[in-house]
Amino acid sequence: MICKNGQITKGDTTVTLEKEGATLVFKHVPAMVCDNCGEKYIDSEVTKDLLKTASEIVQSGVELDIRNFKKTAA
Ligand SMILES: [Zn+2]
């Protein structure tokens, strides 16, 4: 999965999710970034938070949502 030559550094990324016809964009999602291939690895806890937040947004009925992602948001 992780290439042999790359260095993994802390960074962030933008995640776009399409869910039930809604488009959700999360900016500044914490990720580990490989400086060799540019691959981004998102922690499973962060992914869980993302999906949970996405479900809540979809339930509120919006079709397009762009927001900064904060891991600490309850
Ligand atoms: Zn790599």
N, CA, C, O and the ligand as a Tripos MOL2 file, in Angstrom:
@<TRIPOS>MOLECULE
protein
  297   295    75     0     0
PROTEIN
NO_CHARGES

@<TRIPOS>ATOM
      1 N           0.8270   -1.2000    0.0000 N.3       1 MET1
      2 CA          0.0000    0.0000    0.0000 C.3       1 MET1
      3 C           0.8660    1.2560    0.0000 C.2       1 MET1
      4 O           0.7280    2.1190   -0.8670 O.2       1 MET1
      5 N           1.7520    1.3460    0.9770 N.am      2 ILE2
      6 CA          2.6250    2.5080    1.0590 C.3       2 ILE2
      7 C           3.8940    2.2050    0.2560 C.2       2 ILE2
      8 O           4.5320    1.1750    0.4700 O.2       2 ILE2
      9 N           4.2560    3.0930   -0.6590 N.am      3 CYS3
     10 CA          5.4090    2.8050   -1.5110 C.3       3 CYS3
     11 C           6.6910    2.8860   -0.6970 C.2       3 CYS3
     12 O           6.7610    3.5810    0.3170 O.2       3 CYS3
     13 N           7.6970    2.1650   -1.1580 N.am      4 LYS4
     14 CA          8.9080    1.9870   -0.3610 C.3       4 LYS4
     15 C           9.7600    3.2440   -0.2620 C.2       4 LYS4
     16 O          10.4780    3.4340    0.7190 O.2       4 LYS4
     17 N           9.6840    4.0910   -1.2610 N.am      5 ASN5
     18 CA         10.5820    5.2400   -1.3070 C.3       5 ASN5
     19 C          10.0220    6.4830   -0.6330 C.2       5 ASN5
     20 O          10.7520    7.4320   -0.3470 O.2       5 ASN5
     21 N           8.7440    6.4640   -0.3880 N.am      6 GLY6
     22 CA          8.1050    7.6870    0.0710 C.3       6 GLY6
     23 C           8.3120    7.9710    1.5440 C.2       6 GLY6
     24 O           8.5040    7.0650    2.3540 O.2       6 GLY6
     25 N           8.2690    9.2430    1.8650 N.am      7 GLN7
     26 CA          8.2320    9.6870    3.2550 C.3       7 GLN7
     27 C           6.8010   10.1030    3.5450 C.2       7 GLN7
     28 O           6.1830   10.8230    2.7610 O.2       7 GLN7
     29 N           6.2820    9.6520    4.6670 N.am      8 ILE8
     30 CA          4.9240   10.0070    5.0320 C.3       8 ILE8
     31 C           4.9720   11.1940    5.9900 C.2       8 ILE8
     32 O           5.5980   11.1310    7.0470 O.2       8 ILE8
     33 N           4.3130   12.2550    5.6080 N.am      9 THR9
     34 CA          4.2830   13.4300    6.4650 C.3       9 THR9
     35 C           2.8370   13.8180    6.7630 C.2       9 THR9
     36 O           1.9150   13.4810    6.0200 O.2       9 THR9
     37 N           2.6710   14.5230    7.8490 N.am     10 LYS10
     38 CA          1.3430   14.9870    8.2350 C.3      10 LYS10
     39 C           0.8870   16.1140    7.3260 C.2      10 LYS10
     40 O           1.6440   17.0350    7.0190 O.2      10 LYS10
     41 N          -0.3530   16.0220    6.9070 N.am     11 GLY11
     42 CA         -0.8780   17.0900    6.0870 C.3      11 GLY11
     43 C          -2.3880   17.0650    6.1440 C.2      11 GLY11
     44 O          -2.9800   16.4990    7.0640 O.2      11 GLY11
     45 N          -2.9990   17.6760    5.1650 N.am     12 ASP12
     46 CA         -4.4390   17.5400    5.0920 C.3      12 ASP12
     47 C          -4.8760   17.4360    3.6390 C.2      12 ASP12
     48 O          -4.0900   17.6710    2.7210 O.2      12 ASP12
     49 N          -6.1120   17.0880    3.4480 N.am     13 THR13
     50 CA         -6.6100   16.8540    2.1080 C.3      13 THR13
     51 C          -8.0680   17.2650    2.0220 C.2      13 THR13
     52 O          -8.7160   17.5320    3.0340 O.2      13 THR13
     53 N          -8.5640   17.3110    0.8190 N.am     14 THR14
     54 CA         -9.9770   17.5910    0.6000 C.3      14 THR14
     55 C         -10.6570   16.3000    0.1840 C.2      14 THR14
     56 O         -10.1970   15.6020   -0.7200 O.2      14 THR14
     57 N         -11.7590   15.9920    0.8540 N.am     15 VAL15
     58 CA        -12.4980   14.7690    0.5510 C.3      15 VAL15
     59 C         -13.8630   15.1360   -0.0130 C.2      15 VAL15
     60 O         -14.5930   15.9270    0.5830 O.2      15 VAL15
     61 N         -14.2040   14.5680   -1.1480 N.am     16 THR16
     62 CA        -15.5120   14.7830   -1.7420 C.3      16 THR16
     63 C         -16.3010   13.4750   -1.6650 C.2      16 THR16
     64 O         -15.8370   12.4260   -2.1100 O.2      16 THR16
     65 N         -17.4850   13.5590   -1.1000 N.am     17 LEU17
     66 CA        -18.3450   12.3840   -0.9860 C.3      17 LEU17
     67 C         -19.6390   12.6410   -1.7450 C.2      17 LEU17
     68 O         -20.2060   13.7310   -1.6740 O.2      17 LEU17
     69 N         -20.0990   11.6330   -2.4660 N.am     18 GLU18
     70 CA        -21.4110   11.7310   -3.0830 C.3      18 GLU18
     71 C         -22.2870   10.6850   -2.4320 C.2      18 GLU18
     72 O         -21.9650    9.4970   -2.4000 O.2      18 GLU18
     73 N         -23.3990   11.1620   -1.9160 N.am     19 LYS19
     74 CA        -24.2390   10.3060   -1.0940 C.3      19 LYS19
     75 C         -25.6920   10.6550   -1.3500 C.2      19 LYS19
     76 O         -26.1170   11.7860   -1.1160 O.2      19 LYS19
     77 N         -26.4390    9.6990   -1.8240 N.am     20 GLU20
     78 CA        -27.8730    9.8840   -2.0550 C.3      20 GLU20
     79 C         -28.1780   11.1750   -2.8130 C.2      20 GLU20
     80 O         -29.1080   11.9030   -2.4660 O.2      20 GLU20
     81 N         -27.3960   11.4490   -3.8360 N.am     21 GLY21
     82 CA        -27.6500   12.6240   -4.6700 C.3      21 GLY21
     83 C         -27.0590   13.9170   -4.1400 C.2      21 GLY21
     84 O         -27.1020   14.9410   -4.8200 O.2      21 GLY21
     85 N         -26.5140   13.8830   -2.9460 N.am     22 ALA22
     86 CA        -25.8920   15.0750   -2.3800 C.3      22 ALA22
     87 C         -24.3790   15.0290   -2.5910 C.2      22 ALA22
     88 O         -23.7650   13.9620   -2.5790 O.2      22 ALA22
     89 N         -23.8050   16.1950   -2.7820 N.am     23 THR23
     90 CA        -22.3520   16.2870   -2.9110 C.3      23 THR23
     91 C         -21.8040   17.0180   -1.6930 C.2      23 THR23
     92 O         -22.1860   18.1530   -1.4060 O.2      23 THR23
     93 N         -20.9170   16.3570   -0.9950 N.am     24 LEU24
     94 CA        -20.3670   16.9010    0.2440 C.3      24 LEU24
     95 C         -18.8640   17.0490    0.0920 C.2      24 LEU24
     96 O         -18.1690   16.1060   -0.2850 O.2      24 LEU24
     97 N         -18.3760   18.2320    0.3880 N.am     25 VAL25
     98 CA        -16.9420   18.4910    0.2800 C.3      25 VAL25
     99 C         -16.4110   18.8760    1.6570 C.2      25 VAL25
    100 O         -16.8710   19.8380    2.2720 O.2      25 VAL25
    101 N         -15.4540   18.1180    2.1160 N.am     26 PHE26
    102 CA        -14.8080   18.4130    3.4000 C.3      26 PHE26
    103 C         -13.3850   18.8740    3.1200 C.2      26 PHE26
    104 O         -12.5880   18.1550    2.5180 O.2      26 PHE26
    105 N         -13.0850   20.0770    3.5660 N.am     27 LYS27
    106 CA        -11.7320   20.6020    3.3870 C.3      27 LYS27
    107 C         -10.9340   20.4070    4.6550 C.2      27 LYS27
    108 O         -11.4860   20.2760    5.7470 O.2      27 LYS27
    109 N          -9.6400   20.3920    4.4930 N.am     28 HIS28
    110 CA         -8.7140   20.2870    5.6240 C.3      28 HIS28
    111 C          -8.9680   19.0510    6.4740 C.2      28 HIS28
    112 O          -8.9760   19.1140    7.7030 O.2      28 HIS28
    113 N          -9.1710   17.9440    5.8080 N.am     29 VAL29
    114 CA         -9.2830   16.6710    6.5180 C.3      29 VAL29
    115 C          -7.8590   16.2040    6.8370 C.2      29 VAL29
    116 O          -7.0200   16.1070    5.9420 O.2      29 VAL29
    117 N          -7.5910   15.9160    8.1140 N.am     30 PRO30
    118 CA         -6.2400   15.4790    8.4630 C.3      30 PRO30
    119 C          -5.8850   14.1660    7.7680 C.2      30 PRO30
    120 O          -6.6840   13.2300    7.7500 O.2      30 PRO30
    121 N          -4.6930   14.1040    7.2030 N.am     31 ALA31
    122 CA         -4.2640   12.9170    6.4740 C.3      31 ALA31
    123 C          -2.7470   12.8030    6.5600 C.2      31 ALA31
    124 O          -2.0500   13.7730    6.8600 O.2      31 ALA31
    125 N          -2.2590   11.6130    6.2920 N.am     32 MET32
    126 CA         -0.8310   11.4070    6.1380 C.3      32 MET32
    127 C          -0.5620   11.3800    4.6400 C.2      32 MET32
    128 O          -1.2250   10.6640    3.8900 O.2      32 MET32
    129 N           0.4130   12.1650    4.2160 N.am     33 VAL33
    130 CA          0.6540   12.3130    2.7810 C.3      33 VAL33
    131 C           2.0270   11.7640    2.4240 C.2      33 VAL33
    132 O           3.0200   12.0900    3.0750 O.2      33 VAL33
    133 N           2.0840   10.9320    1.3910 N.am     34 CYS34
    134 CA          3.3480   10.4000    0.8890 C.3      34 CYS34
    135 C           3.9650   11.4290   -0.0500 C.2      34 CYS34
    136 O           3.3350   11.8450   -1.0220 O.2      34 CYS34
    137 N           5.1960   11.8380    0.2400 N.am     35 ASP35
    138 CA          5.8090   12.8760   -0.5920 C.3      35 ASP35
    139 C           6.3760   12.3150   -1.8910 C.2      35 ASP35
    140 O           6.8180   13.0730   -2.7540 O.2      35 ASP35
    141 N           6.3650   11.0190   -2.0310 N.am     36 ASN36
    142 CA          6.8600   10.4060   -3.2640 C.3      36 ASN36
    143 C           5.7600   10.2960   -4.3210 C.2      36 ASN36
    144 O           5.9310   10.7450   -5.4540 O.2      36 ASN36
    145 N           4.6460    9.7020   -3.9440 N.am     37 CYS37
    146 CA          3.5950    9.4490   -4.9370 C.3      37 CYS37
    147 C           2.3730   10.3330   -4.7210 C.2      37 CYS37
    148 O           1.4660   10.3530   -5.5540 O.2      37 CYS37
    149 N           2.3440   11.0610   -3.6150 N.am     38 GLY38
    150 CA          1.2170   11.9460   -3.3640 C.3      38 GLY38
    151 C           0.0000   11.2490   -2.7770 C.2      38 GLY38
    152 O          -1.0390   11.8740   -2.5660 O.2      38 GLY38
    153 N           0.1280    9.9640   -2.5150 N.am     39 GLU39
    154 CA         -0.9670    9.2020   -1.9350 C.3      39 GLU39
    155 C          -1.3030    9.7600   -0.5470 C.2      39 GLU39
    156 O          -0.4180   10.1270    0.2260 O.2      39 GLU39
    157 N          -2.6210    9.8150   -0.2540 N.am     40 LYS40
    158 CA         -3.0470   10.3290    1.0360 C.3      40 LYS40
    159 C          -3.7370    9.2340    1.8280 C.2      40 LYS40
    160 O          -4.5740    8.4970    1.3060 O.2      40 LYS40
    161 N          -3.3760    9.1450    3.0690 N.am     41 TYR41
    162 CA         -3.9300    8.1110    3.9370 C.3      41 TYR41
    163 C          -4.7240    8.7690    5.0460 C.2      41 TYR41
    164 O          -4.1900    9.5540    5.8290 O.2      41 TYR41
    165 N          -5.9950    8.4420    5.1050 N.am     42 ILE42
    166 CA         -6.8500    9.0240    6.1310 C.3      42 ILE42
    167 C          -7.1030    7.9880    7.2090 C.2      42 ILE42
    168 O          -7.4760    6.8490    6.9290 O.2      42 ILE42
    169 N          -6.8980    8.4000    8.4240 N.am     43 ASP43
    170 CA         -7.0890    7.5630    9.5900 C.3      43 ASP43
    171 C          -8.5120    7.0090    9.6450 C.2      43 ASP43
    172 O          -9.4570    7.6930    9.2530 O.2      43 ASP43
    173 N          -8.6690    5.7800   10.1260 N.am     44 SER44
    174 CA        -10.0040    5.1620   10.1430 C.3      44 SER44
    175 C         -10.9680    5.8980   11.0740 C.2      44 SER44
    176 O         -12.1720    5.9400   10.8210 O.2      44 SER44
    177 N         -10.4330    6.4780   12.1520 N.am     45 GLU45
    178 CA        -11.2720    7.2850   13.0540 C.3      45 GLU45
    179 C         -11.8030    8.5160   12.3330 C.2      45 GLU45
    180 O         -12.9700    8.8820   12.4760 O.2      45 GLU45
    181 N         -10.9370    9.1440   11.5630 N.am     46 VAL46
    182 CA        -11.3210   10.3330   10.8100 C.3      46 VAL46
    183 C         -12.3650    9.9580    9.7670 C.2      46 VAL46
    184 O         -13.3430   10.6790    9.5650 O.2      46 VAL46
    185 N         -12.1490    8.8300    9.1090 N.am     47 THR47
    186 CA        -13.0990    8.3530    8.1060 C.3      47 THR47
    187 C         -14.4740    8.1340    8.7270 C.2      47 THR47
    188 O         -15.4990    8.4880    8.1450 O.2      47 THR47
    189 N         -14.4740    7.5520    9.9060 N.am     48 LYS48
    190 CA        -15.7260    7.3050   10.6260 C.3      48 LYS48
    191 C         -16.4600    8.6160   10.9010 C.2      48 LYS48
    192 O         -17.6650    8.7290   10.6790 O.2      48 LYS48
    193 N         -15.7030    9.6080   11.3920 N.am     49 ASP49
    194 CA        -16.2750   10.9300   11.6520 C.3      49 ASP49
    195 C         -16.8290   11.5590   10.3770 C.2      49 ASP49
    196 O         -17.9050   12.1580   10.3780 O.2      49 ASP49
    197 N         -16.0790   11.4110    9.3000 N.am     50 LEU50
    198 CA        -16.4990   11.9640    8.0160 C.3      50 LEU50
    199 C         -17.8370   11.3830    7.5840 C.2      50 LEU50
    200 O         -18.7500   12.1110    7.1950 O.2      50 LEU50
    201 N         -17.9380   10.0600    7.6590 N.am     51 LEU51
    202 CA        -19.1540    9.3930    7.2000 C.3      51 LEU51
    203 C         -20.3450    9.7280    8.0890 C.2      51 LEU51
    204 O         -21.4710    9.8660    7.6110 O.2      51 LEU51
    205 N         -20.0850    9.8570    9.3790 N.am     52 LYS52
    206 CA        -21.1400   10.2030   10.3220 C.3      52 LYS52
    207 C         -21.6480   11.6170   10.0290 C.2      52 LYS52
    208 O         -22.8540   11.8560    9.9580 O.2      52 LYS52
    209 N         -20.7150   12.5380    9.8640 N.am     53 THR53
    210 CA        -21.0810   13.9140    9.5370 C.3      53 THR53
    211 C         -21.8190   13.9610    8.2080 C.2      53 THR53
    212 O         -22.8010   14.6890    8.0640 O.2      53 THR53
    213 N         -21.3470   13.1830    7.2340 N.am     54 ALA54
    214 CA        -21.9810   13.1480    5.9140 C.3      54 ALA54
    215 C         -23.4390   12.7040    6.0270 C.2      54 ALA54
    216 O         -24.3190   13.2910    5.3970 O.2      54 ALA54
    217 N         -23.6930   11.6720    6.8260 N.am     55 SER55
    218 CA        -25.0590   11.1820    7.0040 C.3      55 SER55
    219 C         -25.9660   12.2550    7.5800 C.2      55 SER55
    220 O         -27.1130   12.4170    7.1620 O.2      55 SER55
    221 N         -25.4140   12.9990    8.5690 N.am     56 GLU56
    222 CA        -26.2010   14.0560    9.2000 C.3      56 GLU56
    223 C         -26.5470   15.1540    8.2010 C.2      56 GLU56
    224 O         -27.6600   15.6790    8.1890 O.2      56 GLU56
    225 N         -25.5730   15.4880    7.3680 N.am     57 ILE57
    226 CA        -25.7970   16.5420    6.3730 C.3      57 ILE57
    227 C         -26.8560   16.0940    5.3650 C.2      57 ILE57
    228 O         -27.7570   16.8570    5.0180 O.2      57 ILE57
    229 N         -26.7360   14.8500    4.8990 N.am     58 VAL58
    230 CA        -27.6860   14.3240    3.9170 C.3      58 VAL58
    231 C         -29.0970   14.3330    4.5060 C.2      58 VAL58
    232 O         -30.0690   14.6580    3.8240 O.2      58 VAL58
    233 N         -29.1890   13.9680    5.7860 N.am     59 GLN59
    234 CA        -30.4960   13.9320    6.4380 C.3      59 GLN59
    235 C         -31.1290   15.3150    6.5460 C.2      59 GLN59
    236 O         -32.3520   15.4440    6.5820 O.2      59 GLN59
    237 N         -30.2870   16.3470    6.5960 N.am     60 SER60
    238 CA        -30.8250   17.7070    6.6780 C.3      60 SER60
    239 C         -31.3390   18.1850    5.3240 C.2      60 SER60
    240 O         -31.9560   19.2470    5.2340 O.2      60 SER60
    241 N         -31.0880   17.4050    4.2650 N.am     61 GLY61
    242 CA        -31.7060   17.6710    2.9750 C.3      61 GLY61
    243 C         -30.9280   18.5530    2.0230 C.2      61 GLY61
    244 O         -31.4370   18.8970    0.9570 O.2      61 GLY61
    245 N         -29.6950   18.9340    2.3800 N.am     62 VAL62
    246 CA        -28.9270   19.7780    1.4730 C.3      62 VAL62
    247 C         -28.3680   18.9350    0.3220 C.2      62 VAL62
    248 O         -28.1300   17.7360    0.4620 O.2      62 VAL62
    249 N         -28.1700   19.5980   -0.8050 N.am     63 GLU63
    250 CA        -27.6350   18.8870   -1.9680 C.3      63 GLU63
    251 C         -26.1540   19.1630   -2.1910 C.2      63 GLU63
    252 O         -25.4430   18.3770   -2.8170 O.2      63 GLU63
    253 N         -25.7050   20.3060   -1.6600 N.am     64 LEU64
    254 CA        -24.2840   20.6420   -1.7930 C.3      64 LEU64
    255 C         -23.8130   21.2650   -0.4990 C.2      64 LEU64
    256 O         -24.4020   22.2320   -0.0180 O.2      64 LEU64
    257 N         -22.7690   20.7230    0.0560 N.am     65 ASP65
    258 CA        -22.2510   21.2270    1.3220 C.3      65 ASP65
    259 C         -20.7280   21.2340    1.2570 C.2      65 ASP65
    260 O         -20.0970   20.2140    0.9820 O.2      65 ASP65
    261 N         -20.1530   22.4070    1.5160 N.am     66 ILE66
    262 CA        -18.6920   22.5220    1.5490 C.3      66 ILE66
    263 C         -18.3160   23.0720    2.9170 C.2      66 ILE66
    264 O         -18.7780   24.1450    3.3070 O.2      66 ILE66
    265 N         -17.4960   22.3550    3.6300 N.am     67 ARG67
    266 CA        -17.1400   22.8130    4.9710 C.3      67 ARG67
    267 C         -15.7320   22.3800    5.3500 C.2      67 ARG67
    268 O         -15.1590   21.4620    4.7640 O.2      67 ARG67
    269 N         -15.1990   23.0620    6.3380 N.am     68 ASN68
    270 CA        -13.9360   22.6290    6.9040 C.3      68 ASN68
    271 C         -14.2070   21.5080    7.8810 C.2      68 ASN68
    272 O         -15.0850   21.6100    8.7370 O.2      68 ASN68
    273 N         -13.4590   20.4570    7.7500 N.am     69 PHE69
    274 CA        -13.6210   19.3200    8.6440 C.3      69 PHE69
    275 C         -12.7760   19.5120    9.8910 C.2      69 PHE69
    276 O         -11.5870   19.8210    9.8140 O.2      69 PHE69
    277 N         -13.4020   19.3270   11.0240 N.am     70 LYS70
    278 CA        -12.6680   19.3810   12.2740 C.3      70 LYS70
    279 C         -12.8940   18.0880   13.0150 C.2      70 LYS70
    280 O         -14.0330   17.7140   13.2940 O.2      70 LYS70
    281 N         -11.8290   17.4130   13.3310 N.am     71 LYS71
    282 CA        -11.9280   16.1230   13.9770 C.3      71 LYS71
    283 C         -12.6240   16.2050   15.3310 C.2      71 LYS71
    284 O         -13.2890   15.2610   15.7580 O.2      71 LYS71
    285 N         -12.4650   17.3400   15.9980 N.am     72 THR72
    286 CA        -13.0100   17.4710   17.3430 C.3      72 THR72
    287 C         -14.4940   17.8320   17.3490 C.2      72 THR72
    288 O         -15.1200   17.8290   18.4090 O.2      72 THR72
    289 N         -15.0640   18.1400   16.1920 N.am     73 ALA73
    290 CA        -16.4750   18.5040   16.1390 C.3      73 ALA73
    291 C         -17.3320   17.3340   16.6270 C.2      73 ALA73
    292 O         -17.2160   16.2200   16.1140 O.2      73 ALA73
    293 N         -18.1760   17.5830   17.5970 N.am     74 ALA74
    294 CA        -18.9440   16.5040   18.1980 C.3      74 ALA74
    295 C         -20.2420   16.2550   17.4270 C.2      74 ALA74
    296 O         -21.0200   15.3740   17.7950 O.2      74 ALA74
    297 ZN          4.0700    6.7580   -1.9240 Zn       75 ZN75
@<TRIPOS>BOND
     1     1     2 1
     2     2     3 1
     3     3     4 2
     4     3     5 am
     5     5     6 1
     6     6     7 1
     7     7     8 2
     8     7     9 am
     9     9    10 1
    10    10    11 1
    11    11    12 2
    12    11    13 am
    13    13    14 1
    14    14    15 1
    15    15    16 2
    16    15    17 am
    17    17    18 1
    18    18    19 1
    19    19    20 2
    20    19    21 am
    21    21    22 1
    22    22    23 1
    23    23    24 2
    24    23    25 am
    25    25    26 1
    26    26    27 1
    27    27    28 2
    28    27    29 am
    29    29    30 1
    30    30    31 1
    31    31    32 2
    32    31    33 am
    33    33    34 1
    34    34    35 1
    35    35    36 2
    36    35    37 am
    37    37    38 1
    38    38    39 1
    39    39    40 2
    40    39    41 am
    41    41    42 1
    42    42    43 1
    43    43    44 2
    44    43    45 am
    45    45    46 1
    46    46    47 1
    47    47    48 2
    48    47    49 am
    49    49    50 1
    50    50    51 1
    51    51    52 2
    52    51    53 am
    53    53    54 1
    54    54    55 1
    55    55    56 2
    56    55    57 am
    57    57    58 1
    58    58    59 1
    59    59    60 2
    60    59    61 am
    61    61    62 1
    62    62    63 1
    63    63    64 2
    64    63    65 am
    65    65    66 1
    66    66    67 1
    67    67    68 2
    68    67    69 am
    69    69    70 1
    70    70    71 1
    71    71    72 2
    72    71    73 am
    73    73    74 1
    74    74    75 1
    75    75    76 2
    76    75    77 am
    77    77    78 1
    78    78    79 1
    79    79    80 2
    80    79    81 am
    81    81    82 1
    82    82    83 1
    83    83    84 2
    84    83    85 am
    85    85    86 1
    86    86    87 1
    87    87    88 2
    88    87    89 am
    89    89    90 1
    90    90    91 1
    91    91    92 2
    92    91    93 am
    93    93    94 1
    94    94    95 1
    95    95    96 2
    96    95    97 am
    97    97    98 1
    98    98    99 1
    99    99   100 2
   100    99   101 am
   101   101   102 1
   102   102   103 1
   103   103   104 2
   104   103   105 am
   105   105   106 1
   106   106   107 1
   107   107   108 2
   108   107   109 am
   109   109   110 1
   110   110   111 1
   111   111   112 2
   112   111   113 am
   113   113   114 1
   114   114   115 1
   115   115   116 2
   116   115   117 am
   117   117   118 1
   118   118   119 1
   119   119   120 2
   120   119   121 am
   121   121   122 1
   122   122   123 1
   123   123   124 2
   124   123   125 am
   125   125   126 1
   126   126   127 1
   127   127   128 2
   128   127   129 am
   129   129   130 1
   130   130   131 1
   131   131   132 2
   132   131   133 am
   133   133   134 1
   134   134   135 1
   135   135   136 2
   136   135   137 am
   137   137   138 1
   138   138   139 1
   139   139   140 2
   140   139   141 am
   141   141   142 1
   142   142   143 1
   143   143   144 2
   144   143   145 am
   145   145   146 1
   146   146   147 1
   147   147   148 2
   148   147   149 am
   149   149   150 1
   150   150   151 1
   151   151   152 2
   152   151   153 am
   153   153   154 1
   154   154   155 1
   155   155   156 2
   156   155   157 am
   157   157   158 1
   158   158   159 1
   159   159   160 2
   160   159   161 am
   161   161   162 1
   162   162   163 1
   163   163   164 2
   164   163   165 am
   165   165   166 1
   166   166   167 1
   167   167   168 2
   168   167   169 am
   169   169   170 1
   170   170   171 1
   171   171   172 2
   172   171   173 am
   173   173   174 1
   174   174   175 1
   175   175   176 2
   176   175   177 am
   177   177   178 1
   178   178   179 1
   179   179   180 2
   180   179   181 am
   181   181   182 1
   182   182   183 1
   183   183   184 2
   184   183   185 am
   185   185   186 1
   186   186   187 1
   187   187   188 2
   188   187   189 am
   189   189   190 1
   190   190   191 1
   191   191   192 2
   192   191   193 am
   193   193   194 1
   194   194   195 1
   195   195   196 2
   196   195   197 am
   197   197   198 1
   198   198   199 1
   199   199   200 2
   200   199   201 am
   201   201   202 1
   202   202   203 1
   203   203   204 2
   204   203   205 am
   205   205   206 1
   206   206   207 1
   207   207   208 2
   208   207   209 am
   209   209   210 1
   210   210   211 1
   211   211   212 2
   212   211   213 am
   213   213   214 1
   214   214   215 1
   215   215   216 2
   216   215   217 am
   217   217   218 1
   218   218   219 1
   219   219   220 2
   220   219   221 am
   221   221   222 1
   222   222   223 1
   223   223   224 2
   224   223   225 am
   225   225   226 1
   226   226   227 1
   227   227   228 2
   228   227   229 am
   229   229   230 1
   230   230   231 1
   231   231   232 2
   232   231   233 am
   233   233   234 1
   234   234   235 1
   235   235   236 2
   236   235   237 am
   237   237   238 1
   238   238   239 1
   239   239   240 2
   240   239   241 am
   241   241   242 1
   242   242   243 1
   243   243   244 2
   244   243   245 am
   245   245   246 1
   246   246   247 1
   247   247   248 2
   248   247   249 am
   249   249   250 1
   250   250   251 1
   251   251   252 2
   252   251   253 am
   253   253   254 1
   254   254   255 1
   255   255   256 2
   256   255   257 am
   257   257   258 1
   258   258   259 1
   259   259   260 2
   260   259   261 am
   261   261   262 1
   262   262   263 1
   263   263   264 2
   264   263   265 am
   265   265   266 1
   266   266   267 1
   267   267   268 2
   268   267   269 am
   269   269   270 1
   270   270   271 1
   271   271   272 2
   272   271   273 am
   273   273   274 1
   274   274   275 1
   275   275   276 2
   276   275   277 am
   277   277   278 1
   278   278   279 1
   279   279   280 2
   280   279   281 am
   281   281   282 1
   282   282   283 1
   283   283   284 2
   284   283   285 am
   285   285   286 1
   286   286   287 1
   287   287   288 2
   288   287   289 am
   289   289   290 1
   290   290   291 1
   291   291   292 2
   292   291   293 am
   293   293   294 1
   294   294   295 1
   295   295   296 2
@<TRIPOS>SUBSTRUCTURE
     1 MET1         2 RESIDUE 1 A MET
     2 ILE2         6 RESIDUE 1 A ILE
     3 CYS3        10 RESIDUE 1 A CYS
     4 LYS4        14 RESIDUE 1 A LYS
     5 ASN5        18 RESIDUE 1 A ASN
     6 GLY6        22 RESIDUE 1 A GLY
     7 GLN7        26 RESIDUE 1 A GLN
     8 ILE8        30 RESIDUE 1 A ILE
     9 THR9        34 RESIDUE 1 A THR
    10 LYS10       38 RESIDUE 1 A LYS
    11 GLY11       42 RESIDUE 1 A GLY
    12 ASP12       46 RESIDUE 1 A ASP
    13 THR13       50 RESIDUE 1 A THR
    14 THR14       54 RESIDUE 1 A THR
    15 VAL15       58 RESIDUE 1 A VAL
    16 THR16       62 RESIDUE 1 A THR
    17 LEU17       66 RESIDUE 1 A LEU
    18 GLU18       70 RESIDUE 1 A GLU
    19 LYS19       74 RESIDUE 1 A LYS
    20 GLU20       78 RESIDUE 1 A GLU
    21 GLY21       82 RESIDUE 1 A GLY
    22 ALA22       86 RESIDUE 1 A ALA
    23 THR23       90 RESIDUE 1 A THR
    24 LEU24       94 RESIDUE 1 A LEU
    25 VAL25       98 RESIDUE 1 A VAL
    26 PHE26      102 RESIDUE 1 A PHE
    27 LYS27      106 RESIDUE 1 A LYS
    28 HIS28      110 RESIDUE 1 A HIS
    29 VAL29      114 RESIDUE 1 A VAL
    30 PRO30      118 RESIDUE 1 A PRO
    31 ALA31      122 RESIDUE 1 A ALA
    32 MET32      126 RESIDUE 1 A MET
    33 VAL33      130 RESIDUE 1 A VAL
    34 CYS34      134 RESIDUE 1 A CYS
    35 ASP35      138 RESIDUE 1 A ASP
    36 ASN36      142 RESIDUE 1 A ASN
    37 CYS37      146 RESIDUE 1 A CYS
    38 GLY38      150 RESIDUE 1 A GLY
    39 GLU39      154 RESIDUE 1 A GLU
    40 LYS40      158 RESIDUE 1 A LYS
    41 TYR41      162 RESIDUE 1 A TYR
    42 ILE42      166 RESIDUE 1 A ILE
    43 ASP43      170 RESIDUE 1 A ASP
    44 SER44      174 RESIDUE 1 A SER
    45 GLU45      178 RESIDUE 1 A GLU
    46 VAL46      182 RESIDUE 1 A VAL
    47 THR47      186 RESIDUE 1 A THR
    48 LYS48      190 RESIDUE 1 A LYS
    49 ASP49      194 RESIDUE 1 A ASP
    50 LEU50      198 RESIDUE 1 A LEU
    51 LEU51      202 RESIDUE 1 A LEU
    52 LYS52      206 RESIDUE 1 A LYS
    53 THR53      210 RESIDUE 1 A THR
    54 ALA54      214 RESIDUE 1 A ALA
    55 SER55      218 RESIDUE 1 A SER
    56 GLU56      222 RESIDUE 1 A GLU
    57 ILE57      226 RESIDUE 1 A ILE
    58 VAL58      230 RESIDUE 1 A VAL
    59 GLN59      234 RESIDUE 1 A GLN
    60 SER60      238 RESIDUE 1 A SER
    61 GLY61      242 RESIDUE 1 A GLY
    62 VAL62      246 RESIDUE 1 A VAL
    63 GLU63      250 RESIDUE 1 A GLU
    64 LEU64      254 RESIDUE 1 A LEU
    65 ASP65      258 RESIDUE 1 A ASP
    66 ILE66      262 RESIDUE 1 A ILE
    67 ARG67      266 RESIDUE 1 A ARG
    68 ASN68      270 RESIDUE 1 A ASN
    69 PHE69      274 RESIDUE 1 A PHE
    70 LYS70      278 RESIDUE 1 A LYS
    71 LYS71      282 RESIDUE 1 A LYS
    72 THR72      286 RESIDUE 1 A THR
    73 ALA73      290 RESIDUE 1 A ALA
    74 ALA74      294 RESIDUE 1 A ALA
    75 ZN75       297 GROUP 0 **** ****
